[in-house]
Amino acid sequence: MNTIIMATFIAGPCVIESMELLDTVAQELVRINQNLGTDIIFKASFDKANRTSIHSFRGPGLEKGLQMLSDIKSKYGLRITTDIHESYQAEAAGEVCDILQIPAFLCRQTDLLVSAAKTGKIVNIKKAQFLSGRDMKYPVEKALDSGASEVWLTERGNSFGYNNLVVDFRNIPDMKEIVPNVIIDCTHSVQRPSAGDGKTVGDRKFVPAMAKAAKAFGATGYFFEVHPDPDQGKSDAANMLELNKLESLIEELMR
């Protein structure tokens, strides 16, 4: 008898902009979960520590941001994930979040991986834009040896010259030889890093194709940054998916 593995879905705004935005997105995720029988994990960042410009919006910070995420978890019963950028953030984030995300640029940082793993939570490591899928066995080893309950890997593209990314979908089956759950980051993969005037731009029209291609290569999960009005978003505006398009895309991926 074949075991059917439910796909992992992660969605939410790039950064915490306001409680109103978090409520709007969370309510839609709950509605989709009820309609489709999914268990979408809510994602938002409390601090975008890697913005191109020092003048860019970063978020509410660790303490306030985690309190807002905790409120979302309590109100809506959604599982929560966020990214951490420094080792000291892991313990506090682990008290709120079910999954701790390691940013792609930081996926080789041993102390960060160890700190995340010591919380005992699931650690989702995003593959760096300069690494192959096969290289990810080493970050996974660091996390598992340090106590992570489970490790996921996320593909988010590779640098292709300057200011551009491409996804080598062969990385997905390569990473599935390391861990069972390999996620495609459908929105960051369509970025054009630092191609704007002091900011990263992108093209959200490629998001559905990115998800479907990853499915063909065996992806077991899908990550979408979403916003009710992406062009007004304070981070990653150009590549976030419109919130009202999320349900139909998930439904298509589940067929």
Backbone as CSV, one residue per row, in Angstrom:
resi,resn,N_x,N_y,N_z,CA_x,CA_y,CA_z,C_x,C_y,C_z
1,MET,0.846,-1.198,0.000,0.000,0.000,0.000,0.883,1.249,0.000
2,ASN,0.644,2.176,-0.925,1.424,3.396,-1.002,0.970,4.389,0.064
3,THR,1.957,5.049,0.676,1.656,6.081,1.659,1.494,7.420,0.953
4,ILE,0.372,8.093,1.193,0.131,9.394,0.595,0.656,10.467,1.541
5,ILE,1.598,11.264,1.063,2.190,12.319,1.869,1.519,13.639,1.525
6,MET,0.923,14.271,2.517,0.277,15.565,2.307,1.336,16.628,2.048
7,ALA,1.152,17.405,0.999,2.103,18.463,0.676,2.137,19.510,1.784
8,THR,3.315,20.074,1.992,3.494,21.169,2.937,3.260,22.492,2.215
9,PHE,2.443,23.349,2.808,2.229,24.687,2.255,2.580,25.718,3.321
10,ILE,3.388,26.688,2.930,3.781,27.797,3.804,3.397,29.085,3.090
11,ALA,2.732,29.997,3.797,2.305,31.242,3.151,2.167,32.356,4.180
12,GLY,2.379,33.567,3.712,2.215,34.735,4.558,2.938,35.922,3.959
13,PRO,2.800,37.090,4.555,3.486,38.278,4.041,4.985,38.191,4.282
14,CYS,5.745,38.872,3.451,7.195,38.840,3.598,7.614,39.300,4.987
15,VAL,7.072,40.428,5.409,7.454,41.023,6.684,6.192,41.440,7.435
16,ILE,6.273,41.448,8.748,5.162,41.939,9.563,5.057,43.448,9.364
17,GLU,3.991,43.874,8.715,3.758,45.302,8.486,2.814,45.879,9.534
18,SER,1.797,45.102,9.902,0.799,45.551,10.874,0.008,44.339,11.339
19,MET,-0.683,44.477,12.468,-1.541,43.401,12.948,-2.714,43.204,12.009
20,GLU,-3.178,44.280,11.417,-4.291,44.185,10.467,-3.927,43.292,9.280
21,LEU,-2.719,43.460,8.759,-2.282,42.617,7.642,-2.191,41.158,8.069
22,LEU,-1.617,40.903,9.237,-1.503,39.524,9.708,-2.877,38.884,9.860
23,ASP,-3.828,39.622,10.418,-5.188,39.100,10.575,-5.821,38.790,9.223
24,THR,-5.668,39.688,8.275,-6.263,39.490,6.947,-5.731,38.227,6.291
25,VAL,-4.423,38.047,6.342,-3.818,36.869,5.714,-4.191,35.606,6.480
26,ALA,-4.125,35.653,7.802,-4.445,34.473,8.607,-5.881,34.016,8.383
27,GLN,-6.806,34.949,8.310,-8.210,34.592,8.073,-8.376,33.876,6.740
28,GLU,-7.652,34.323,5.729,-7.738,33.672,4.421,-7.105,32.277,4.456
29,LEU,-6.006,32.124,5.176,-5.383,30.799,5.283,-6.304,29.817,5.999
30,VAL,-6.969,30.282,7.046,-7.926,29.423,7.754,-9.056,29.013,6.818
31,ARG,-9.561,29.958,6.047,-10.639,29.654,5.101,-10.192,28.617,4.070
32,ILE,-8.984,28.778,3.536,-8.463,27.817,2.559,-8.289,26.448,3.204
33,ASN,-7.752,26.428,4.418,-7.588,25.148,5.121,-8.925,24.428,5.274
34,GLN,-9.954,25.173,5.604,-11.279,24.570,5.771,-11.828,24.065,4.442
35,ASN,-11.600,24.801,3.382,-12.116,24.423,2.063,-11.377,23.241,1.455
36,LEU,-10.050,23.228,1.620,-9.225,22.252,0.906,-8.666,21.148,1.798
37,GLY,-8.851,21.267,3.102,-8.310,20.258,4.004,-6.805,20.340,4.161
38,THR,-6.253,21.512,3.910,-4.816,21.721,4.035,-4.460,22.158,5.456
39,ASP,-3.176,22.292,5.705,-2.669,22.766,6.991,-1.582,23.796,6.689
40,ILE,-2.002,24.920,6.098,-1.033,25.929,5.674,-0.346,26.525,6.899
41,ILE,0.964,26.608,6.828,1.773,27.195,7.892,1.904,28.691,7.631
42,PHE,1.661,29.495,8.662,1.718,30.954,8.528,3.151,31.430,8.696
43,LYS,3.614,32.240,7.730,4.977,32.777,7.781,4.988,34.288,7.686
44,ALA,5.758,34.933,8.522,6.062,36.358,8.382,7.348,36.629,9.154
45,SER,8.116,37.601,8.700,9.394,37.935,9.333,9.229,39.091,10.309
46,PHE,9.847,38.960,11.477,9.825,40.058,12.448,10.913,41.084,12.143
47,ASP,11.933,40.658,11.383,13.023,41.576,11.033,13.646,41.135,9.721
48,LYS,13.580,41.984,8.711,14.267,41.714,7.451,15.671,42.300,7.563
49,ALA,16.561,41.485,8.132,17.903,41.964,8.455,18.823,42.044,7.244
50,ASN,18.343,41.568,6.089,19.213,41.502,4.910,18.709,42.388,3.769
51,ARG,18.010,43.480,4.094,17.540,44.384,3.045,18.714,45.014,2.294
52,THR,18.502,45.336,1.024,19.557,45.931,0.212,20.012,47.266,0.792
53,SER,19.053,48.106,1.163,19.352,49.459,1.633,19.060,49.599,3.123
54,ILE,19.870,50.382,3.791,19.640,50.649,5.213,18.360,51.455,5.433
55,HIS,17.857,52.081,4.379,16.649,52.897,4.488,15.365,52.079,4.307
56,SER,15.490,50.798,3.986,14.311,49.961,3.737,13.649,49.527,5.045
57,PHE,12.357,49.304,4.991,11.579,48.840,6.150,12.039,47.451,6.566
58,ARG,12.237,47.249,7.874,12.728,45.959,8.362,11.702,45.172,9.161
59,GLY,10.716,45.823,9.756,9.749,45.108,10.572,9.754,45.595,12.002
60,PRO,8.917,44.992,12.861,8.747,45.477,14.231,9.835,45.041,15.203
61,GLY,10.694,44.124,14.800,11.728,43.639,15.696,11.331,42.363,16.421
62,LEU,12.294,41.795,17.134,12.143,40.466,17.736,10.994,40.395,18.739
63,GLU,11.019,41.212,19.769,10.046,41.086,20.865,8.620,41.365,20.401
64,LYS,8.416,42.504,19.773,7.071,42.859,19.316,6.601,41.918,18.215
65,GLY,7.499,41.577,17.291,7.126,40.703,16.184,6.711,39.321,16.646
66,LEU,7.454,38.749,17.586,7.096,37.423,18.092,5.783,37.462,18.863
67,GLN,5.518,38.560,19.562,4.230,38.679,20.254,3.083,38.703,19.251
68,MET,3.277,39.392,18.143,2.240,39.448,17.108,2.024,38.072,16.484
69,LEU,3.100,37.343,16.245,2.970,35.989,15.701,2.304,35.058,16.711
70,SER,2.626,35.240,17.988,1.983,34.440,19.032,0.482,34.709,19.074
71,ASP,0.101,35.969,18.889,-1.322,36.320,18.866,-2.031,35.639,17.694
72,ILE,-1.384,35.601,16.537,-1.965,34.931,15.367,-2.144,33.441,15.648
73,LYS,-1.150,32.851,16.265,-1.227,31.422,16.585,-2.388,31.140,17.535
74,SER,-2.544,31.984,18.542,-3.614,31.789,19.522,-4.995,32.014,18.916
75,LYS,-5.128,33.028,18.092,-6.434,33.394,17.527,-6.911,32.424,16.459
76,TYR,-5.977,31.906,15.660,-6.382,31.156,14.469,-5.953,29.694,14.467
77,GLY,-5.123,29.290,15.427,-4.710,27.894,15.496,-3.804,27.454,14.366
78,LEU,-3.154,28.397,13.726,-2.240,28.073,12.630,-0.855,27.746,13.169
79,ARG,-0.179,26.824,12.515,1.239,26.640,12.799,1.998,27.859,12.272
80,ILE,3.106,28.177,12.939,3.828,29.417,12.660,5.285,29.119,12.323
81,THR,5.805,29.867,11.343,7.241,29.842,11.083,7.736,31.260,10.869
82,THR,8.981,31.494,11.208,9.650,32.758,10.914,11.128,32.477,10.752
83,ASP,11.841,33.453,10.206,13.277,33.280,9.999,14.057,33.983,11.101
84,ILE,15.178,33.392,11.448,16.079,33.999,12.424,17.410,34.273,11.730
85,HIS,18.057,35.341,12.166,19.306,35.768,11.528,20.501,35.706,12.468
86,GLU,20.236,35.621,13.768,21.316,35.561,14.741,21.002,34.499,15.781
87,SER,22.056,33.920,16.334,21.894,32.784,17.238,21.028,33.117,18.447
88,TYR,21.165,34.319,18.991,20.435,34.662,20.215,18.926,34.695,19.998
89,GLN,18.475,34.795,18.745,17.041,34.872,18.460,16.349,33.511,18.525
90,ALA,17.112,32.437,18.460,16.527,31.101,18.311,15.636,30.713,19.487
91,GLU,16.102,30.922,20.696,15.343,30.474,21.867,13.982,31.155,21.940
92,ALA,13.966,32.478,21.781,12.699,33.211,21.850,11.778,32.823,20.701
93,ALA,12.328,32.697,19.501,11.508,32.312,18.347,10.965,30.901,18.515
94,GLY,11.760,30.026,19.112,11.334,28.650,19.315,10.185,28.511,20.294
95,GLU,10.007,29.499,21.172,8.891,29.462,22.115,7.561,29.758,21.433
96,VAL,7.605,30.389,20.271,6.394,30.770,19.541,6.188,29.909,18.302
97,CYS,7.270,29.647,17.588,7.174,29.043,16.256,7.280,27.523,16.294
98,ASP,6.624,26.901,15.337,6.703,25.453,15.175,7.865,25.051,14.279
99,ILE,8.234,25.949,13.382,9.336,25.714,12.451,10.205,26.962,12.440
100,LEU,11.517,26.786,12.551,12.444,27.904,12.449,13.116,27.861,11.085
101,GLN,13.083,28.984,10.398,13.634,29.068,9.043,15.018,29.710,9.081
102,ILE,15.962,29.081,8.379,17.313,29.612,8.257,17.447,30.271,6.889
103,PRO,17.770,31.563,6.830,17.882,32.243,5.539,18.969,31.637,4.658
104,ALA,18.765,31.747,3.353,19.686,31.133,2.395,21.115,31.637,2.564
105,PHE,21.273,32.947,2.712,22.621,33.499,2.845,23.339,32.978,4.087
106,LEU,22.594,32.473,5.067,23.167,32.078,6.355,23.179,30.572,6.567
107,CYS,22.920,29.798,5.530,22.709,28.359,5.732,23.971,27.599,6.099
108,ARG,25.133,28.216,5.996,26.378,27.556,6.413,26.831,28.004,7.801
109,GLN,26.086,28.920,8.425,26.505,29.475,9.712,26.250,28.460,10.827
110,THR,27.304,27.826,11.265,27.189,26.714,12.209,26.476,27.115,13.497
111,ASP,26.866,28.221,14.101,26.265,28.610,15.376,24.773,28.881,15.234
112,LEU,24.364,29.458,14.114,22.942,29.718,13.885,22.174,28.409,13.755
113,LEU,22.714,27.472,13.001,22.067,26.169,12.835,21.985,25.418,14.157
114,VAL,23.054,25.444,14.919,23.079,24.747,16.207,22.056,25.359,17.162
115,SER,21.988,26.680,17.208,21.033,27.351,18.099,19.596,27.020,17.727
116,ALA,19.302,27.018,16.429,17.951,26.661,15.986,17.631,25.219,16.339
117,ALA,18.580,24.338,16.115,18.359,22.915,16.376,18.135,22.635,17.856
118,LYS,18.824,23.354,18.716,18.721,23.117,20.159,17.338,23.446,20.712
119,THR,16.532,24.177,19.967,15.157,24.430,20.408,14.305,23.173,20.295
120,GLY,14.775,22.193,19.530,14.007,20.971,19.317,12.912,21.106,18.284
121,LYS,12.811,22.273,17.660,11.784,22.504,16.653,12.261,22.027,15.280
122,ILE,11.325,21.939,14.345,11.693,21.666,12.958,12.533,22.836,12.456
123,VAL,13.601,22.527,11.743,14.455,23.560,11.155,14.343,23.469,9.638
124,ASN,13.906,24.552,9.027,13.779,24.630,7.570,14.942,25.454,7.037
125,ILE,15.866,24.808,6.350,17.072,25.473,5.860,16.899,25.804,4.384
126,LYS,17.009,27.073,4.060,16.925,27.485,2.663,18.304,27.341,2.010
127,LYS,18.313,26.745,0.847,19.572,26.521,0.128,20.140,27.845,-0.372
128,ALA,21.417,28.048,-0.126,22.049,29.286,-0.574,22.064,29.386,-2.093
129,GLN,22.068,30.611,-2.564,22.067,30.878,-3.999,23.391,30.492,-4.659
130,PHE,24.377,30.131,-3.850,25.696,29.771,-4.379,26.034,28.296,-4.143
131,LEU,25.054,27.504,-3.691,25.293,26.094,-3.402,24.461,25.192,-4.299
132,SER,24.929,23.962,-4.449,24.142,22.931,-5.125,23.271,22.223,-4.099
133,GLY,22.291,21.490,-4.582,21.459,20.712,-3.678,22.261,19.695,-2.887
134,ARG,23.238,19.088,-3.528,24.048,18.067,-2.855,24.838,18.645,-1.687
135,ASP,25.213,19.926,-1.794,25.980,20.563,-0.718,25.187,20.683,0.579
136,MET,23.865,20.564,0.506,23.032,20.813,1.676,23.081,19.695,2.706
137,LYS,23.772,18.609,2.388,23.896,17.540,3.384,24.678,18.019,4.610
138,TYR,25.543,18.994,4.427,26.362,19.451,5.544,25.585,20.351,6.510
139,PRO,24.821,21.337,6.049,23.954,22.064,6.987,22.944,21.153,7.686
140,VAL,22.403,20.176,6.961,21.456,19.236,7.570,22.133,18.453,8.688
141,GLU,23.338,18.018,8.433,24.087,17.262,9.439,24.317,18.103,10.690
142,LYS,24.649,19.374,10.503,24.859,20.264,11.650,23.593,20.363,12.505
143,ALA,22.447,20.502,11.844,21.188,20.660,12.579,20.771,19.369,13.280
144,LEU,20.836,18.256,12.576,20.418,16.983,13.171,21.333,16.580,14.323
145,ASP,22.620,16.792,14.162,23.562,16.437,15.224,23.400,17.325,16.454
146,SER,22.706,18.450,16.289,22.532,19.401,17.395,21.144,19.344,18.016
147,GLY,20.318,18.375,17.592,19.051,18.148,18.275,17.791,18.543,17.552
148,ALA,17.877,18.964,16.300,16.656,19.316,15.566,15.726,18.113,15.492
149,SER,14.436,18.343,15.715,13.477,17.239,15.654,13.296,16.746,14.228
150,GLU,13.501,17.633,13.276,13.330,17.316,11.857,13.965,18.454,11.068
151,VAL,14.449,18.157,9.875,15.020,19.197,9.021,14.341,19.159,7.663
152,TRP,13.933,20.337,7.188,13.421,20.497,5.837,14.435,21.309,5.042
153,LEU,14.384,21.169,3.730,15.216,21.985,2.851,14.332,22.740,1.871
154,THR,14.750,23.948,1.539,13.986,24.788,0.616,14.873,25.280,-0.519
155,GLU,14.410,25.039,-1.736,15.073,25.545,-2.945,14.579,26.953,-3.238
156,ARG,15.526,27.879,-3.523,15.108,29.253,-3.824,15.932,29.881,-4.948
157,GLY,16.528,29.027,-5.792,17.232,29.542,-6.957,18.722,29.706,-6.735
158,ASN,19.424,29.874,-7.842,20.863,30.113,-7.818,21.195,31.389,-8.578
159,SER,22.252,32.056,-8.138,22.691,33.270,-8.820,23.058,32.948,-10.261
160,PHE,22.605,33.805,-11.158,22.848,33.628,-12.587,23.414,34.944,-13.103
161,GLY,24.734,35.084,-12.998,25.340,36.376,-13.278,24.962,37.365,-12.196
162,TYR,24.841,38.615,-12.581,24.464,39.655,-11.635,22.960,39.910,-11.690
163,ASN,22.357,40.160,-10.515,20.962,40.623,-10.425,19.952,39.665,-11.041
164,ASN,20.237,38.374,-10.989,19.291,37.419,-11.565,19.431,36.071,-10.865
165,LEU,18.343,35.326,-10.859,18.322,33.972,-10.314,17.713,33.030,-11.331
166,VAL,18.167,31.795,-11.317,17.493,30.723,-12.042,17.360,29.546,-11.090
167,VAL,16.358,28.720,-11.319,16.182,27.511,-10.515,16.635,26.309,-11.328
168,ASP,17.587,25.575,-10.788,17.980,24.288,-11.361,17.148,23.236,-10.631
169,PHE,16.095,22.778,-11.274,15.150,21.887,-10.603,15.750,20.531,-10.255
170,ARG,16.919,20.215,-10.802,17.594,18.973,-10.411,17.985,18.994,-8.943
171,ASN,18.069,20.195,-8.358,18.390,20.287,-6.936,17.319,19.636,-6.069
172,ILE,16.082,19.605,-6.549,14.999,19.047,-5.731,15.195,17.549,-5.498
173,PRO,15.332,16.716,-6.538,15.593,15.303,-6.259,16.924,15.069,-5.548
174,ASP,17.914,15.915,-5.822,19.182,15.771,-5.101,18.980,15.986,-3.602
175,MET,18.200,16.994,-3.228,17.981,17.266,-1.806,17.051,16.247,-1.167
176,LYS,16.174,15.632,-1.961,15.309,14.583,-1.407,16.098,13.334,-1.046
177,GLU,17.311,13.211,-1.536,18.184,12.129,-1.088,18.771,12.425,0.289
178,ILE,18.616,13.663,0.749,19.148,14.087,2.051,18.048,14.130,3.105
179,VAL,16.905,14.739,2.759,15.752,14.819,3.664,14.484,14.532,2.866
180,PRO,13.425,14.039,3.516,12.196,13.715,2.780,11.415,14.931,2.296
181,ASN,11.444,16.031,3.059,10.595,17.182,2.741,11.425,18.290,2.097
182,VAL,11.230,18.478,0.803,11.942,19.519,0.050,10.912,20.483,-0.527
183,ILE,11.059,21.736,-0.188,10.086,22.781,-0.500,10.639,23.685,-1.591
184,ILE,9.765,24.167,-2.452,10.150,25.179,-3.432,9.648,26.537,-2.953
185,ASP,10.541,27.485,-2.856,10.166,28.859,-2.532,9.779,29.532,-3.846
186,CYS,8.492,29.554,-4.107,7.994,29.970,-5.423,8.096,31.465,-5.662
187,THR,8.185,32.256,-4.601,8.206,33.708,-4.779,9.621,34.287,-4.743
188,HIS,10.463,33.849,-3.820,11.839,34.349,-3.837,12.600,33.858,-5.064
189,SER,12.180,32.746,-5.622,12.868,32.210,-6.798,12.662,33.061,-8.044
190,VAL,11.682,33.955,-8.024,11.451,34.819,-9.187,12.005,36.230,-8.954
191,GLN,12.834,36.378,-7.938,13.460,37.661,-7.653,14.543,38.007,-8.678
192,ARG,14.829,39.303,-8.745,16.027,39.815,-9.399,16.766,40.635,-8.337
193,PRO,17.705,39.987,-7.625,18.322,40.606,-6.453,19.027,41.932,-6.767
194,SER,18.685,42.932,-5.981,19.309,44.259,-6.058,19.214,44.896,-7.440
195,ALA,18.260,44.455,-8.250,18.135,44.984,-9.614,17.357,46.290,-9.669
196,GLY,16.727,46.666,-8.562,16.027,47.941,-8.501,16.942,49.025,-7.970
197,ASP,16.404,50.169,-7.723,17.167,51.285,-7.174,17.266,51.112,-5.665
198,GLY,18.275,50.353,-5.240,18.453,50.087,-3.820,17.520,49.040,-3.265
199,LYS,16.941,48.215,-4.125,16.044,47.166,-3.654,16.023,46.010,-4.649
200,THR,15.532,44.873,-4.174,15.346,43.700,-5.023,13.990,43.785,-5.714
201,VAL,13.959,43.397,-6.975,12.699,43.358,-7.710,12.443,41.917,-8.152
202,GLY,11.417,41.700,-8.951,11.082,40.354,-9.399,9.873,40.384,-10.310
203,ASP,9.330,39.192,-10.589,8.191,39.108,-11.505,7.268,37.987,-11.060
204,ARG,6.165,38.359,-10.395,5.270,37.364,-9.808,4.534,36.523,-10.846
205,LYS,4.513,36.932,-12.113,3.776,36.159,-13.113,4.357,34.756,-13.290
206,PHE,5.618,34.564,-12.868,6.250,33.257,-13.013,5.999,32.328,-11.819
207,VAL,5.349,32.830,-10.773,5.165,32.035,-9.553,4.401,30.733,-9.812
208,PRO,3.246,30.740,-10.488,2.535,29.474,-10.718,3.359,28.457,-11.504
209,ALA,4.066,28.912,-12.539,4.892,27.996,-13.327,6.023,27.421,-12.487
210,MET,6.593,28.242,-11.606,7.657,27.769,-10.729,7.145,26.632,-9.843
211,ALA,5.946,26.799,-9.296,5.369,25.778,-8.424,5.087,24.485,-9.182
212,LYS,4.523,24.611,-10.374,4.158,23.416,-11.150,5.390,22.666,-11.638
213,ALA,6.422,23.399,-12.033,7.658,22.744,-12.461,8.303,21.997,-11.297
214,ALA,8.286,22.615,-10.122,8.860,21.960,-8.943,8.095,20.696,-8.586
215,LYS,6.784,20.739,-8.739,5.980,19.542,-8.485,6.413,18.404,-9.398
216,ALA,6.674,18.714,-10.665,7.102,17.688,-11.616,8.433,17.068,-11.216
217,PHE,9.261,17.828,-10.509,10.558,17.322,-10.067,10.494,16.703,-8.670
218,GLY,9.295,16.602,-8.097,9.134,15.886,-6.836,9.104,16.725,-5.588
219,ALA,8.928,18.032,-5.708,8.832,18.870,-4.502,7.688,18.385,-3.616
220,THR,7.910,18.406,-2.322,6.891,17.974,-1.362,6.249,19.146,-0.630
221,GLY,6.713,20.359,-0.927,6.147,21.527,-0.276,6.314,22.774,-1.117
222,TYR,5.519,23.789,-0.769,5.471,25.025,-1.550,5.414,26.214,-0.596
223,PHE,6.251,27.192,-0.858,6.363,28.393,-0.022,5.949,29.593,-0.869
224,PHE,4.966,30.348,-0.382,4.487,31.529,-1.101,4.454,32.721,-0.154
225,GLU,5.098,33.814,-0.528,4.835,35.059,0.180,3.641,35.711,-0.502
226,VAL,2.646,36.088,0.306,1.376,36.591,-0.225,1.004,37.901,0.457
227,HIS,0.170,38.662,-0.239,-0.232,39.977,0.278,-1.537,40.353,-0.417
228,PRO,-2.478,40.975,0.295,-3.728,41.379,-0.363,-3.515,42.423,-1.457
229,ASP,-2.455,43.196,-1.357,-2.114,44.202,-2.373,-0.590,44.243,-2.492
230,PRO,-0.004,43.273,-3.206,1.453,43.120,-3.203,2.232,44.379,-3.563
231,ASP,1.737,45.144,-4.515,2.482,46.326,-4.947,2.623,47.367,-3.843
232,GLN,1.792,47.257,-2.817,1.892,48.153,-1.663,2.682,47.522,-0.517
233,GLY,3.185,46.324,-0.716,3.958,45.654,0.321,5.254,46.390,0.629
234,LYS,5.705,46.283,1.860,6.902,47.007,2.300,8.189,46.227,2.076
235,SER,8.073,44.993,1.587,9.244,44.183,1.249,8.827,43.144,0.223
236,ASP,9.665,42.917,-0.770,9.399,41.923,-1.823,8.080,42.169,-2.551
237,ALA,7.749,43.424,-2.757,6.466,43.756,-3.382,6.318,43.145,-4.770
238,ALA,7.394,43.116,-5.544,7.294,42.704,-6.948,7.097,41.213,-7.139
239,ASN,7.486,40.418,-6.152,7.377,38.967,-6.345,6.360,38.282,-5.436
240,MET,5.731,39.021,-4.514,4.688,38.401,-3.698,3.458,38.092,-4.549
241,LEU,2.805,36.984,-4.231,1.587,36.559,-4.922,0.375,37.265,-4.320
242,GLU,-0.593,37.604,-5.172,-1.838,38.178,-4.668,-2.550,37.159,-3.784
243,LEU,-2.979,37.586,-2.605,-3.610,36.690,-1.647,-4.817,35.985,-2.246
244,ASN,-5.581,36.686,-3.085,-6.801,36.087,-3.639,-6.532,35.050,-4.730
245,LYS,-5.264,34.845,-5.079,-4.914,33.822,-6.064,-4.333,32.563,-5.422
246,LEU,-4.169,32.596,-4.106,-3.502,31.484,-3.431,-4.328,30.208,-3.464
247,GLU,-5.610,30.290,-3.149,-6.425,29.076,-3.050,-6.461,28.306,-4.365
248,SER,-6.682,28.989,-5.466,-6.790,28.288,-6.751,-5.474,27.631,-7.130
249,LEU,-4.354,28.264,-6.800,-3.050,27.674,-7.112,-2.793,26.442,-6.249
250,ILE,-3.101,26.529,-4.958,-2.936,25.362,-4.086,-3.823,24.216,-4.557
251,GLU,-5.057,24.539,-4.906,-5.980,23.504,-5.383,-5.420,22.804,-6.620
252,GLU,-4.820,23.569,-7.506,-4.230,22.991,-8.711,-3.044,22.096,-8.371
253,LEU,-2.234,22.514,-7.411,-1.062,21.729,-7.023,-1.443,20.437,-6.310
254,MET,-2.627,20.394,-5.726,-3.070,19.199,-5.002,-3.676,18.137,-5.913
255,ARG,-3.903,18.451,-7.179,-4.551,17.492,-8.077,-3.603,16.352,-8.436
